[in-house]
Each structure stands twice: as structure tokens, then as C-alpha cells.
């Protein structure tokens, strides 16, 4: 009789322990699934790059056109196709643009003229390819002071030092510099800027920046038709 009681008690104890282990594994599995689910949602929601302004009517809906008319915009434009990294014929020096790059720069310049360039200043990084891009886009070149491009962690402050109140600033620059600025704006995983692409940023009253989006060169014609 005693043995039967003892055996019954041990059986219940083992059953309880087994259930507890199963529940523990279940909860652990659910916690792990929830953790990775949260990571996945966060990754999908993470803004890899600024808004694509070439989609739909975003030149208007993003507020870009209104800010541009008020002279509150800074634009970082990547130079056009560089000769020393292309098999296309060069326009001139090897550190400059290809002939195709000069033609594409002219087309982008026409798009900017549609926005209106009366209240815009143009500044170019001090390299042959950026100077040529500026010349073919806007018919003039003004180099930024100093031997180096405006890049790095503190480039926002330097950009603001060249921005005049009520006037937009167009900076012809490099993909690495655009990437630096995108990181400062909260886009550390942004896709590398294409040749001729433009990053539009609004300068707010407190001197802070608001990212408006990116326009790739091939998207200008369709976007301009929406205006």
C-alpha cells in the first residue's frame, strides 16, 4: 500500500515537471519568435533611403515645390558620369566627364530651370568632374572655397554657412559627400547616389534640416510633367 502511494506521487511529480519543461520551451520559442519578428518589422520599416521624388506627384506632395519657391532648399547633386570610370568617350581630361555625362547634365539643368533658378546659388566641389557638371547644367561654375569638397560629419554647418536667406543652394558634389549628409539626416543605410541624382533638403527656421527626398536623373522628365 505504501509502495503504491509512493509510485503514484512520483508519477504525478514527473508529469508536472514534464509539463513545466514543455511550457518553458513553448514560452521560450514564442519569445524568440517575437524578438525576431520585431527585428523583421523594424528592418522593413527602417528607411533605407530618402523618399523617391520621381514617384507620382511627389514634387508637390512632399512640399518641395513650396519650399523651393520660398528659397528654403539645399540640393546636393552628384556629378555626372566620370571619364576615368567609364568606357564611354571622354569630353576632355580623364578626371572630367564623358561626352554622355555632359549631355545628361544639360538635361538635368533644363529640369532645374523648370523649377526656377532665379533665387538659387550654385556651388561646386573643386574637382574637374563637378566643375564641368555645374557648367553644363547651369552655364556657370563657382567653386567652394578650400581644396577639399564639403564632406564629413560637420558638413551641415558648412552648407549652412553658404546658404543665403530666401535663396536655394545647389551644391554639385560627390556620392561619398551625399552619403555623409544622408547619415547625418538619419539614413545610414542609404543606397549610393547615382550619377546626376539630387538630394533635396529643406532648411527649417531653427537651422535644422528636413529631408524631402531624392530625384534620380532618369525620373526628371516624368516628374516635371506633373507640375
C-alpha positions in Angstrom: 0.0 0.0 0.0 2.8 2.4 0.9 4.6 1.5 -2.3 1.5 2.2 -4.4 1.2 5.7 -2.8 4.8 6.4 -3.4 4.6 5.3 -7.0 1.5 7.4 -7.6 3.2 10.5 -6.1 6.3 10.1 -8.2 4.3 9.7 -11.4 2.4 13.0 -10.8 5.6 14.8 -10.0 7.3 13.6 -13.1 4.2 14.5 -15.2 4.2 18.0 -13.7 7.9 18.5 -14.4 7.5 17.4 -18.0 4.6 19.8 -18.5 6.6 22.6 -16.9 9.5 21.9 -19.3 7.2 21.9 -22.3 5.6 25.2 -21.2 9.1 26.7 -20.7 10.2 25.6 -24.2 6.9 26.9 -25.6 7.3 30.3 -24.0 11.0 30.5 -24.9 10.1 29.7 -28.5 7.4 32.4 -28.6 9.8 34.9 -27.1 12.4 34.1 -29.7 9.8 34.3 -32.5 8.5 37.7 -31.1 12.1 39.0 -30.9 12.9 38.1 -34.5 9.5 39.3 -35.6 10.2 42.7 -34.1 13.6 42.8 -35.8 12.0 41.9 -39.1 9.3 44.6 -38.8 11.9 47.1 -37.7 14.1 46.2 -40.7 11.2 46.5 -43.1 10.1 49.8 -41.6 13.6 51.2 -41.5 14.0 54.0 -44.1 17.0 52.8 -46.2 17.0 55.9 -48.4 15.1 59.2 -48.5 11.8 59.3 -50.4 11.9 58.8 -54.1 10.6 62.1 -55.6 10.3 60.5 -59.0 7.2 58.6 -58.0 3.8 60.1 -58.6 3.4 63.8 -57.9 5.9 64.0 -55.0 7.5 67.2 -56.2 4.2 68.8 -54.9 3.1 66.4 -52.1 6.5 66.4 -50.5 6.4 70.1 -50.0 9.5 70.5 -52.2 8.0 73.0 -54.7 6.6 75.2 -52.0 9.9 75.2 -50.1 11.8 75.9 -53.4 9.6 78.9 -54.1 10.4 80.2 -50.6 14.1 79.8 -51.1 14.5 77.3 -48.3 16.0 74.3 -50.1 19.5 72.9 -50.3 20.2 70.4 -53.1 23.2 68.1 -53.3 23.7 66.9 -56.8 26.1 64.2 -57.7 28.4 65.0 -60.7 27.6 63.2 -64.0 29.4 60.2 -65.5 33.2 60.4 -64.8 35.5 59.6 -67.6 38.1 57.6 -65.7 35.5 55.1 -64.6 33.7 54.6 -67.9 34.4 53.2 -71.4 32.4 56.0 -73.0 34.3 58.7 -74.9 35.7 61.5 -72.7 34.7 65.1 -73.1 38.2 66.3 -72.1 40.6 65.4 -69.3 40.4 61.9 -67.8 39.4 63.3 -64.4 36.4 65.0 -66.0 33.1 63.9 -67.6 32.3 61.7 -70.5 30.5 63.2 -73.5 27.4 61.3 -72.5 27.8 62.8 -69.0 27.9 66.4 -70.4 24.7 65.7 -72.4 22.9 64.3 -69.4 24.0 67.3 -67.3 22.4 69.6 -69.8 19.1 67.7 -69.5 19.1 67.9 -65.7 19.8 71.6 -66.0 16.7 72.1 -68.0 14.7 70.3 -65.3 16.1 72.7 -62.6 15.2 75.7 -64.8 11.6 74.4 -64.9 11.6 74.7 -61.1 13.1 78.2 -61.4 16.7 79.2 -60.8 16.2 82.9 -60.2 16.6 82.5 -56.5 19.3 79.9 -56.5 23.0 79.9 -55.9 25.3 77.2 -57.4 28.4 75.9 -55.7 30.7 73.2 -57.0 33.2 70.9 -55.3 36.7 71.8 -56.5 37.2 68.9 -59.0 37.1 68.8 -62.8 34.1 66.5 -63.0 32.0 68.6 -60.6 33.0 71.9 -62.2 32.1 70.5 -65.7 28.8 69.2 -64.3 28.0 72.7 -63.0 29.0 74.3 -66.3 26.8 72.1 -68.4 23.9 72.1 -66.0 23.7 75.8 -65.3 26.2 77.5 -67.6 28.5 78.6 -64.8 30.8 77.3 -62.2 31.6 78.7 -58.7 34.0 76.5 -56.7 33.6 76.1 -53.0 36.5 77.6 -51.0 39.3 75.4 -50.0 41.0 72.5 -51.7 38.5 69.9 -50.4 34.9 69.1 -51.1 32.2 69.9 -48.5 32.0 66.5 -46.8 32.2 64.8 -43.4 30.3 64.9 -40.1 30.2 68.7 -39.9 29.2 69.3 -43.5 25.7 70.5 -42.4 27.2 73.5 -40.7 29.4 74.3 -43.6 26.5 74.1 -46.0 24.5 76.5 -43.9 27.4 78.9 -44.0 26.9 79.2 -47.8 23.1 79.2 -47.7 21.7 82.7 -48.1 18.2 83.6 -46.6 15.5 83.3 -49.2 17.8 81.7 -51.7 18.1 78.0 -52.6 21.6 76.4 -52.7 22.6 73.8 -55.3 25.8 72.0 -54.4 27.4 69.9 -57.1 29.3 67.2 -55.2 30.2 63.5 -54.9 28.4 60.3 -53.8 30.6 60.0 -50.7 29.6 63.5 -49.6 25.9 62.9 -50.2 26.3 59.7 -48.2 27.8 61.6 -45.3 24.9 64.0 -45.3 22.3 61.2 -45.6 23.9 59.6 -42.5 23.6 62.9 -40.6 20.0 63.1 -41.7 19.2 59.6 -40.3 19.8 57.4 -43.3 22.9 55.4 -42.5 22.0 52.6 -45.0 21.0 54.8 -47.9 21.8 53.5 -51.4 24.8 55.1 -53.1 23.7 58.2 -55.1 23.6 57.7 -58.9 25.3 60.0 -61.4 23.3 63.2 -61.6 20.9 62.3 -58.7 19.7 65.1 -56.4 19.1 65.0 -52.7 16.6 67.8 -51.7 16.6 69.1 -48.1 14.6 71.8 -46.6 16.3 74.2 -44.2 13.9 74.9 -41.3 13.7 78.1 -39.3 15.8 76.7 -36.4 18.6 75.9 -38.8 17.8 72.2 -38.8 17.3 70.1 -41.9 14.2 68.2 -43.1 14.8 65.6 -45.8 12.4 66.0 -48.8 13.7 63.2 -51.0 15.9 62.1 -53.9 15.3 62.6 -57.6 17.3 60.4 -60.0 18.2 61.9 -63.3 16.1 59.5 -65.4 12.9 60.4 -63.4 13.0 64.2 -64.1 11.0 64.2 -67.4 8.0 62.4 -65.9 8.1 64.4 -62.7 8.3 67.7 -64.4 5.2 66.8 -66.4 3.2 66.6 -63.1 3.8 70.3 -62.4 
